[in-house]
Amino acid sequence: MPGVMGFLGCVARRAGLRWSPGVSPLVRTSARCYSSEPTKEKNVPYEKTLKQQGGASAGPTKPLPRSADAVVIGGGSLGCQTIYHLAKMGMTNVVLLERDRLTAGTTWHTAGLLWQLRPSDVEVELLAHTRNVISKDLEEETGLHTGWIQNGGLFIASNKQRLDEYKRLMSLGKVYGIESYVLSPAETKDLYPLMNVDDLYGTLYVPKDGTMDPAGTCTTLTRAASARGATVIENCPVTGITVREDETGVRRVRAVETEHGTIETACVVNCAGVWATKLGDMAGVKVPLIAMHHAYVVTERIEGIQNMPNVRDHDASVYLRLQGDALSVGGYEQNPIFWDKVSDKFAFSLFDLDWDVFSANIEGAMNRVPALEQTGIKSTVCGPESFTADHKPLMGEAPEVRGFFLGCGFNSAGMMLGGGCGRELAHWIIHGRPEKDMYGYDIRRFHNSLTGNNQWIRERSHESYAKNYSVVFPFDEPLASRNMRKDPFHQVLTEQGCVYQERHGWERPGWFSKDGPAPVLSYDYYGAYDGPKNTDDKYRALLGKEYTFDFPSHHHVLKDECMTCRQGVAVFNMSYFGKFYLSGPDAKQAADWLFTADVNKKPGSTVYTCMLNKSGGTEADMTVSRLEAGAANLPLAPESNGDTYYLAIGGGVAEHNWNHIRTVLQDQGFTCTLVDHSEDMGMLSIQGPKSREVLQEVLDTDLSNQAFPFSTHKVVNAAGHQVRAMRLSFVGELGWELHIPRDSCLPVYDAVMAAGAKHGIINSGYRAIDSLSIEKGYRHWHADLRPDDTPLEAGLAFTCKMKSSIPFLGRDRLELQKKEGLKRRIVCFTIDEKIPLFGLEAVYRNGVPVGHIRRSDYGFFVDKTIAYGYIRNPDGVANPDFVRSGDFTLERMGVTYQAKAHLKSPFDPENKRVKGIYD
């Protein structure tokens, strides 16, 4: 294409860009202007698309059936993968409706990259399934080639931290048998001769990564689904979703409406991409995603580029996709363009590329492959993509309407994740839950107060987009849309140096800085969109010190918080906890069915328990307290004439728990009332050997072991205010929780701190709780306890009422597992080296990979790094002898360390300290 040759270099020079290796794309700024026109050619680089000449035909490609078991809306990657997997799992009376032709929305212009390694075990498994479907399964089933090209993938590291991140991925990949190699700059040059390696620290090469073709993949998927009886209908826009209340007042899907007829169905699957929000509105469902322009350019021919791997240069925020004898060049900018007026008519369409925005990607691409400076641009590809608050998809059944499922918001990774997520979504629809731990994608991971908040969606989605290629550090926190939910202690703890974490919209204490207040400031979009950047941002500066794979600079502060709790007394603000009341005529029956433990002990008892799914997997762990019947004393107790239970649940998963309980109550037909008082109460946990001495001055009740035993609760007065006191511990010490009405929180806190002053009481945060709890061997849900882990595997058999005859959800699966023996189990590991572990490290038994670490932290009392992971016996049952007889090593970033395996916690294995016994 004459006239555009060399334009990549021209763009960079006119933008005044200068390459600085290792500089974050979030802080790169340039004024950009151009005196000549770049190419106006807009086209995707694929030989075949499904776009019809002359536009879409006048009507549906097939007659609409009167009814269907499920209707999938949207014919992109997710819709096609979902209907394929539904049909493959046996649900064949299913329909896919596409408003135009397959792939017409966002799938047709996708870059189609597939990388096998991600910093998540679940995502590695999802990607592996996608790869199997498109490279093997579909061709075997249909005889058609999907367009899969296995040209490999190459991750570029320009600094040590980035290479450390890649080494973490390599170690995890070994557990799953994924071939990968860390290459030196010289080895990288041998593999990719056109690459500039002068500024490289190293690279990660994954030979079996590759590239997908949108049209070929979706055509083959729908053909395979149709062969099994599914119906795929194109040119049929949806105009409405019929939702009706059932006899109990529950809103359920009843039908899908189109201009060409109505399909009766109890299940709708929203795979509508950037149009998913509008489809949700039709049913009264909030779909928290936002549309943005996302772009790449296709170069002219580059001599010597053929057969090269795809490249991701994260530090330059750019990717290079092999396109035959050319490259597609794209990336993630700090100032993406929002598409605020999403058009229903936008099909097989592209935007004009904004070179001012896109040129941020060019400098990094040219630095990595200098030949690009003299290479022309054949076409530009700028289309809409949907993005979400945490750069993760939206999946699962919507909380607002039963039978309305989400499969959208894939953050430009819909092709890559489509196979794995399509299978999980199909399993969700058919069996009521996915097979894998999909909580990280489940719409219920977001609190209901956030999913309709446009500021939260916009700010958080922008930050996630702009940081997409940033190193994934274990203790990073968002800066966007903070301070959405604050408890009564927030200001006083801020003044005392509290460094907050964000969970579920809540600000919860992370740790306490000795250097004064570090408040979280309003979001500044990292200075994008010509807005001012925050100055004197102490919180962001402290967060920056967490950007390490070593111990942070405040490691000694965390030690002080932990050891003060172990040796004296500390107060933890746990107000973000979910606080629910379950009551009503069927409350006892519901509690028996919901909870694994027997919570129907006498009023005044508190029980630690799990809730399971049908497969016996753990949906939640919590404490359940049985209350006395009586008049209302809100928020400490609702009015009750019968059985009433108070549920205290980790605040970060409260929405998930709320919806799990509500769904089970609906499915079982229990007549119960579930009420949320999370916002109405604060919660302080006072823990440590001296906690009794402190609280005895504050509470008007006897705190002796005889008068106030462990796992009991009562309403008492604290400094003249009524509170519910519970003798519990999340850290393995003598201690009490105080559940306090909102208006009483500060007076009670002041009284506790005054009484504790002579005992050296301090504030402590959740970083200390993480360390103290792992030292004690307590589980954290969604870390070392997930929906794909049973209580038996997780070492929580004591929470299950298996010796009774009381049925509970998932019991049958546990009984079967107990009979057959555990195929895997959780194991505690310690290492002698003073190095941090963060999870994802490979676990070897006698040199054979048998699992990976789920959760790790430093135990300051035992003075060792502690890690928990699930190990599997490749040859049978993972019993205690299998653990005792093995020689274990852990692989961290490519280096192996000798590990000691423990079947019990190395800290206080006899459980004396929570009982107040200090020898």
N, C-alpha and C positions, 0 to 999 in steps of 0.2 A: 504494500500500500504506500505509494510514493507520497512524500510530504509529511509523513509521520515518523519516518525512520529516525532513530536517535531521540525520540521524544521523551523517553523515560529520563534520560540525562538532562534534557531541556527543562522538564518540569522541576527537577531537583534544583538546578542552577537558578531558575527564576524564582523559586520559593526561598532561596537563600539558606538552604538547609546545610547543616554540617553534621557529619556522622560522629557520634560520641558513644563508643561501645559501653554497654552496661547501663546507660541512662534510661530511666524508666520512661515509658511512653506517656505516663501521666504528668510528666513535668516538662515535656518538650513543647515549645511554643514557637511559632514563626508567623510573621506577616506574609501573606502570599498574594501575588497578583501576576497576571499573565498578559502578554502583548500579542500573542498569536493563539489561534484556535487549535485545540487538540482534536483528535478524531471524533467524529459524531456517530461513528458506527456503533450500534448497540446490538449485540447478539451473543447467545450462549455458544460455547465451544464444542457442542455435541453434534455429531453427524445426523442424529435423528432426534426430533422432538415429536410430541403428540398434538401439536397445534394444527388445527384444520385451516386450510386455505379458505379465505372468505369468512372466517369466524365460525362460531358454533352453530349447529343446526337448530331448527325451530323448536324441536321438542325432544323428549327423553329418547334415549337409544333403545329402551325396552319398556314394555308396559309395567306399571307399578303393581306389585302384589297388594292384596287387601290387608295382609298382616305379615308380621315377621317377628322372630324371637329377639332380634336386635337390628338396629339400623345405624350403620356407621356413616357419619356425615363428613365428607372431605376425602378427595381422591389423591392425596399426596402420599408421601412415604408412610406416615403412620397409619392412615386409613387403609392403605393397601396391605400393609403388614398385619394390621389387626384383623381384617376380614379373612386373610389367608390363614392366620393362626386359629381364629374361631372355627373356620371350616375344618381345619386339620384336627382340632380337638373334638370334632363331632357335632358342633352347632352349625348346621348347614342351611337352616331357614333364616338366613341373614342377608341383608341388603346393604350395599354401599351406594350412597347418593353423592354425585359430584355435580356442582352447579355448571361446570363447563366441561373440559376434558380432563382426564387423569393428569396430574402433575401441574395443572394450570396456575396454581397459586404461587407457592414459593419453591416447591420441589424442583420444578423444571430448570431453575437457574442455579441450583446448589452446586458447590464445588465438588461434592461427593467424596470427600476424604474419609478414610477409615484408619484410625490409630488404635492399636490394641491395648496400649498401656495407659492407665489413668490412676490418679491417687485415690482409688476406691476399689475395694475388692468386688463390690456389686457391679460397678460399671465395667470392670474387666470382664466379668461373666456376661453382661449384656452385650458388649461388643463382640465377644467370642461367638455368641449365638448369631448375631447379625452376619458375621463373616461366614459362618457355616451355611446359613440360609442362602446367601447370594453367590458363594463360591462353589457350593456343592449340592445342597438339598434341592434347590429349584431346578437346576440342570438335570438332576437325576429324575425328578418328577415330571418335567415337561419336555425334556430334550432341547430346551432353549438356553442360549447363553445370555446371562444378565448384563454382560458388559464389564464384569469384574476384571480388573488388571492388578496383579500382584507385583508392584514395582518397588515395594519397601518404603520405609519411613525413616527419616533422620531428624533427630531433635538436636538443636544447636545450643551449646552452653558457652557463654562469654564470661562467666565468672564461676567461682567455686560453689557458691550456694546453688546456682542453677544445676551444675553438674551433680551436686549432692542430691538434689531433687530427682534427677534422672536415675541416679544409682538406687534410690529408694524404689523407683518404678521397676528397675531391673530385678531387684531382690524379690519384689512381689510377683513379678512375671514368672520367676522360677517355680513358684508354688503352683502356677497354672500351666507350666510347660510352654511358656511363650519365649521363643528364641529372641535374645537381644544381646547387644554387645556395646560396651563403652569403648569408644575409639579415641585415639590420640589425634591431634591436628594432622600429623603426617598420614596416619591411616585414613582419616577423613578425606584428605586430598587424593589419595589413591582411589578411593571409592567414587568421589565426585570431583573430577579434575577441574571443573569450571569454578569451583568454590574458593573464595578467599578464606584462608584459615589462619591468617596472621594474628587475629585477635581472639582466637578460640581457646577455650580451656579444655574442651573435649566435646564429644557428641555421643548420642545414644542411637544406635542403628538397630532397627527392627525389620528384618528381611521380609516378613510375611504381612506387613501392612500393605495397604493398596488404595485403589480408587474405584468408585462405583459409578454406574451410569444411571441417571434418574429414569429416563424413559424405558430402558431395557429392564431395569429392576421392577418398576411398577407394572409394566405390561405382563411380565412373567408371573408376578405375584397374583394378579387378578385372574390370569388364565388358570393358574393352579387352583385358586379358590373357586372359580366357576366350575372347574372339572369335578369339584366335590359337592356342587349343588348351590353354592352362593350366587347371588345375583348382583351384578355391577351395572349401575344405571348412570350414564353421563347426561349432561345437558339438562339437569333437573334441579334447579335451586330450591332450597328449603325456605318456606315462608313462615312457618310457625311450629312450635312444639306444644302439644296439648298436655297440660298438667292438671291433675285433679286430686282432691283430698279423699283419702279412703275413710272408712267408717270410724277410724280412731284419730282422724285429723292429720294424718301423715300425707305429705304431698308426694305424688308419684307420677312418673311419665306414663302417658296413655297412647299418644299417637304423634306422628310426624306429618306435618302438612306441607304440601307443595301446590303449585298452580295446576298441576296435572293429576291431583288426587291425594288421598290421605292413606297412610300406612299405619294400621294399629300396631302398637308395640309397647312393651313395658321397659324397653332398654334403648337408650340413645347414646351413641359414642361420639363425642365432640372432637373430631380430628380436623378442625377447620383452620388451623394455623393462625395467621394474623386476623382472620375473621371469627375466631373462636369466641371473642368477647360478645360480639353481636348475637351469635347463636346462643350463648349463655343467657343473654337478656331475654330471649324469647321464652325461656323457661324460669326466669327469676333466679338464675345462678350467676354468682360473681366469678369471673375468670380473670385473675390478676396478671395480665400480660400487657405488653406495649409493643407497637410496631416501630421498627427503625429501618432506615436504609442500610444495606450491607452490600459491599462492593468488592469486585476484583476486576483486573484487566487481563486480557489475553494478548500475549506478545506475538510478534512475527516469529518466523523460524530462527532457532538458535543452533548453530553448528555444534555438535558434540553433546547436546542435552538429552538425546534419545536414551531411554532405559534408565535414566537417573531416578533415584528415590524421591518421593515427596519430602519437602523440608518444612519444618516448623522452627523458626528463629524467634523464640519467645521473648528474648530480651529486646529485640527490635520490633516485636508485636507484628510479625509478618509471616505468611506462609507462601510457599512456592509449590504449586501442583503441576506435575508433569502433564503436558497436553500434547502427546505425540512428539513432535519435534519443536514444541514451543512450551511456554510456561504460562500458567495462570498465577497472578500475583495479587494477594489480598491480605487483609489484616484487620486489626481492631484499633480504632482511633479513640482519643479522649473526648472528641466532640461529635459523636454520631448524630445524624439528622433524624429526628422523630417524625413519624408519619402519623400525624394527628387526625387526618380526615381520611380514614380508610374507605376506599371505594369498592362497592360490590361489583363494579364492571371491570376491575383490574384482573385480567387473565392473560397469561403468556405475555406479560407486559414488563417493561423495565423503565426505571427513572433515568434521567440525564445524570451523568456522574458529576458530582461537585468536586472539582480538582483541588479546591482549597482544602477540603476535608481529607480527600484521599491521599494527597501528596505526602502526608505524614508516614505512609507506608513505603514510599518509594526509596527514601534514603537507605533504609535498612536492607531492602531487597538488592539495591545496587551494591552496597557494601559487601553483601554475602556472595552475590554473583556479579562481578564487575562487568561481564559481557552485556548485562542489561542496559548499561548506559548508552550503548550504541545500537540498541535493539528497538525496533518500531512496535507500536501498539496496533494490533489488528482490530480489536473491539473492546468495548467496556461492558461490564455486566453489573448493574446496580439494581437490586430488587429489594422487596420488603422481606424482613424476617421478624419473627416474634421473639421477644426477650422477656425474662422474668426477674424477680427480685433477687434471686440467688443463683441465677444462671443454670437452674435445673428445670426440667420439664414439669408440667402440671398433669398429674394422672390420678386415677381412682374415682370413686363415686363422690359426687358433689354433696356437701353437707346439707344443702338446701332442698334437694329433690332426690328421692330414691329412684334409682334406675337411670340417672343422668351421669354418664361417665365422661371423664376428661382424658384426652390424649393429645395435648397441644403444648405450646410454649417451649419448643425444643432448642431455642437459642442457636439456630443454624446448625444443629447437630442431628436433625431428624433422620437423615439417611443413615448416619453412623450408628445411632442408637435405635433405629427403627425396628430391626429384627428382634432384639432382646426385649424392647419395651412393648412391641406388638404382641409377643408371646405372653408377657406378664399381664398385659391388659386383658387379653383373651381369657387367661386363667382367672383373673379378678372377676370378670363378668360371669363366667360359668360357675365358678366355685365360691365366689364371695370374697376372695382374697388372692393376692398374687403368690407365687411359689417363693420368690426371693424377698429379701428385705427391701421393700420399695418405699420405705418411709421418707427417704430423702427426696423422692419425687411426688409423694402423696400430697394432694391439695390440702389435706388436714394438717400438714406441717406448719401452716400459717394460721395465726389467730384470726377469727372472724372479723375482728375490729380493723384489721389491716387490709383484707382482700378487696374491700371497696374503697380504700383510701387512695385517691389518684396521686397525691403527693408522694406517698410511700412507694407506690408502684413505679412512678417516673424516676424518682431519685435513686431508689435502690437498684432498679434495672439499669440505669445509666452507670452506676458504679460497678456493677457486676460485668457489664459490657467492657468498660474501660480497663478493668483489671483482669480480663479473661486470660491473658497470657502471663500474668504475674506469678511469681513463685508461690506455691500453696504452702504457707507456713501454718503450723498447728494452732497457734494462738492469735491468729489475725482476727480483727473485728471490723465490721463495716463502719464507715463514717456517715453514710447517707441515712436520712430519716431516723435519727436517734431521738431519744427522750419522748417516744410515743406513749409509753406507759411507765409511770413513776409511782413508787410507793411512798408512804409518809416519811420514811427515813432518808429519802434521796438527798435533800439539801444538806442536812446535818452531816451525813457521811461524805458528801462531796467536799465540804469544808475541812474534813479530817483526812483528805488525800485519797479518797476512794477512786480507784481506777475501774470503771464499769465495763461489764460485758453486756452485750445485747442478746436476749433470748425471748422469742415470741413477742417482740415489741417492748418487753420489759427491760429496764436497766437494772441489772443485778450486780452486786459487788464482785469484782474479780480479785483485786488485792489492794493493799493500802500503801501508797507512796509516802516516803518520809519527807518529800520535797514540796509539800503543800498541795493545794487544790489543782486538779487537772480536769476541768469540766469538758464535756463533749459539746463542741460548737455546732452551729447550724451548718448544713452541707453546702460546700462551695463549688461543687462540680469540678474540683481540682483545678479551678481557674479557667475552665472551658467556657465557651459562649460569651467571651469578653467580660465575664464576671470577675469580681475581685476574689483573690485567694485569701483564706483565713491567715492571719498573722498571730504570732505568739500562741500557737496551738500546742499547748503542753500535752494534751491527750494524744494527739497524733505523734508527737515526738516520743512519748513513752511507748506507744504502739510500735514505732519503728525499731525500738530496741528488742522487740520480740521477733524481728525478722532474722532468725538464725536457726540453724539446726544444732546449735550447742545450747548449753544452759544460758538463760537470759542474764543480763547484768544485775537484775534484782533477785537472783536466785537466793541470796542471803536473806532478803526480806520475806520470801515465801517460807524459808526455813524458820524464821523467827515466829511467823504466824502459826506454823504447824507445831513447833516445839512448845510454844506457850500454851497451846491447847492440850498437848500431851502432859505437860508438867504443872500447869496452873489453871487458867480459865480464859476462854475466848468467847466472844459473842459473834454469831453469824446472822446476818439479815437474809432470811429465806422467804421474804414476803411475796416473791413472784410465784410461789407455789399455787397450783390449782386447788380450790377449796370448794368441794361439792357436797350437797346433802341428797341422799337417796331415801325416800320415804314412800308411804302409800300402802294400800291393801296387800299388794304382792311383793313388798319390799324384802321380806325374809326369803321368799322363794327366789327372787331375783338375785339376792346376795349369794345364796347357795350356788346358783348356776354361774354367776359371773366370776366369783373369786375362788382361787384354788385352795385357799386356806379356809378353815372353819372360823368365820367371823361372828358366828352366832353364839358367842360367849356372853357372860352376864354384862349388863350395861356398865360402862366404866373401863372396859377392856379395849385395847388397841392391838391390832394384828397386822403384821407385815405380810403381804400377799401378792400374788400375780394375777393377771387376767390373761386368758389364752384365746387363740383362735381355733377354728375347727381342726386344724392340723396339729394342735398341741403347741404351737409356737407362742412365744410370750409377747403379747400386745402391750403390756404395761406391768410395772411393779409400783406399789403404793402402800400406804397405811390406811386401814379402815377401822374406825372407832365406833363402837355401838353406843348410842345415846339413850338416856332415860326418856320415856314418854312424858309429855307435859306441855305446858303453855309455851308459846313462842318467846324466845329470848334472843332475837336476832341482833347481830349476825352469828352469835355463838350457838344458837339452836333454833330450829324451826318448830312450829307447832306440830305436835304428833300425838296421835292416840294409839299408835302401835309401834312397829319396828322402824327405827331411823338410824341411818349410818352417816358418819362424817368421813369423807374421802379426802386425803391430802396427797397431792400428786405433783411430781416435778413440773415446774411451770413451763419449761421449754416444750413439753409434749402434752400440755393440758387439753388443747383442742382435739388432738388425736384421741386422747382418752375419753373425752366428753362424747365424741361421735361414736367411738366403739361401744360405750355403754348404751347410748341411745339406740344404736342400731340393733344391739342384742335385745334390748327391751322391746323394740318394735317387732323383731322377728319372732320372739317367743310369746308375744301378746301379753306381757306383764302389765298390770295396771300400777304404775309407779309415777312418782314425781321426782325429777332430777333438777336441782336448782344450783346455780353457780353463784357463789359469794366470794370469788377470788379477789375482786376489787374492794370488797368491804372490810377485809381484815389484813393486818400485817402479821408477820411471823418472825419471831426471834428464837434462835437456838443458842442456848448457853451451855457450853460443853467444857469438860476438863475435871481433873481431880478436885478442884476447889469450887465447882459449880454449885454444890449443895450449900456450902458456907455462904456464898453470895446470895443465892435465891432465898435462903431461909430468912434473910433480912427483908426481902421484898414481898414474898408471898405469905398469906395468912393461913398456911396449912403446914402440917408436919411432913417433912420431906424424907423421913427415915425410910429405910428399906421396907420395914414392916407396914408403915402407914401409906407409902407411895411406891409400890413395887414397879419394876421395869415393865413396860408395855401396858401401862394404865394411864388414865386421864381423868381430870375433874375440873369443874369450873371453880376458880378461886379468885380472891382479890389480890391485885398487885398494885401497891401504892394507891389504893383507893379505887382501882378500876377492875372491873370483871374481865378475866381472861380465861381461856381454856389452856391448862397446863398439861403437857404430855411428857411422860418420862420415856424418851426415845433417844437414839443417837444415830447419826449418819457417819460418824467419825470413829466410833469404837471407844467412847469414853463415857463416864458418868455425865449425865446431862438431861436437860429438859427443853422442850419447845414451848413457847408461849404464843398462842394464837389470839391476836389482840384486835378488838374493834378499831377501825381506822382512826377515829378521833382520840383514842386512848394510846396510840402507838408511841408518840413522843414522850409523854409523861412516864410511861412504863420503861422506855429505853433509858431515860435520864435516871430513873431510880436504880435500874440494874447497873449502870455505869458508876453511879455514886457508891453503891454498895460494894462494887468490885474493885474500886480504886486501890484499896489497901492490899488487895490480892494481886495487883498487877494486871487486871483485866485489859484485854485489847480487842479491837475490831479485827475480824478476819474475813476473808472472802472465799469465793468458790475455787480459786486456784489451790488454796489450802485444803478445801473439802475434797478436791480431786485427789490430792496426795494422801491425805489422811484416810480416805475411804478405800483407796486401792491397797494401802498398807494393811488395812483391816480385812480386806477381801470382800468388801461390799460391791455389788454390781451397780453400774450406771446404764440405765436403759438407752438403747441405741448405740452403745459402745461395746461392752462385753455381754450385753443381753439384748437380743433383737427378736423380731417376729419370726425369724427362721431358726431360733434357738428354743429348745424346750427347757423347762425347769430342771429336768433330770440331767440334761447335757450341761446346764449352767451351774450345777452344784446347788440347786435350790429345791431339791426334793422335799426338804423340811417344810416348805410352804404349801405342800399339796396334801389334801385330806384323803390320801389313798387308803388309809387304814379304816376309814369310815365307809359307809355305803352311800353317802350323799353324792348324787351325780353333779358334775360341773362341766362346763364347755371345754372340750379338748381332753377330757379324762380318758376316753376310749383309746386315743392315740398314745397317751402316756402309758397306759396299761400294756399296750402292744409293744411299745418301745422297751419297757421294763422286762417283758417276757423275752424279747429277742436279744436284748443286750445293746448297750450304747455303741454306735459306730464312731462316735466322736464325743469328746468331753472337754470341758474347760480345764486349763492347767495354769498354775501360777509359776512364773519363772523369775529368778533373780540372777544378776550377773555381778561380778566383783569389780569390773571396770567402772570408773566414775564418768560414764557417758550417758546422755539422755537417749531414750527410745521414745517413739511417738505413735507406734502402731504401723502395721503393714510389713514389719520385718518378717522374713521367712523363718520358720521353725523346722529344724532338721532333727530327726531321731536316727542315730547311727548312720548319719550321712544322707538319709533319705528325706526329702521334703514332706512334712506331714500336716502343715497348716501355716498360719501366720498370726502375728500379734494383732489383737483388736484394740487394746488399750494399755497405756503405760504411763508411769510417772515416777518421780523420785520419792522414795520413802525415807524421810529424814530421821525418824526414830531408829529404823533398822540400818540406816545409812547405806542403802543400796537402791539401784534402779530395779523397779518391780514391773513386770509385764504379764498380762493375761492373754491367752490365745486358745483357740479350739484346735485340738489335734485329732487326726483321724488315723485309724489303723487300716492300712491298705489291704491287710490280709484277714480282717475280721473285726472282733470286738475291741474297743478301746477301754479296757478295764483298768483298775488301779495297778495291776501287775505290769501292764503294758507301759505305764508311766514310770513305775519304779525301776524297771529293768532297762530303760533306755538311756543312751548317752545323748544329751541334747545340746545343740548349738543354735544360736540366733544369728541371722545374717542382717547386718545393718549397713546399707549403702555399699554392698559388695564385700564387707569385712565380716568374718564370723567370730563370734564370741562364745566361749564356754558358758553354759547356763545350768543352773540347778533347778530341777522341777520340784514343785511342792503340791501335795494334794490338799493341804490346809494352809491357811494364811500363816506366814512366818511371824506375824505380830499377834500376840495374845491369843494363841490358838484355843485356849481353854475358856475364852470369853468372860474373863473375870472383871475387866475394867468397867464394862457397861453396867455391871451389877454393883459397882462401887467398891470392889475388892482390889486394893492396891497393896501388893506385898512389899 
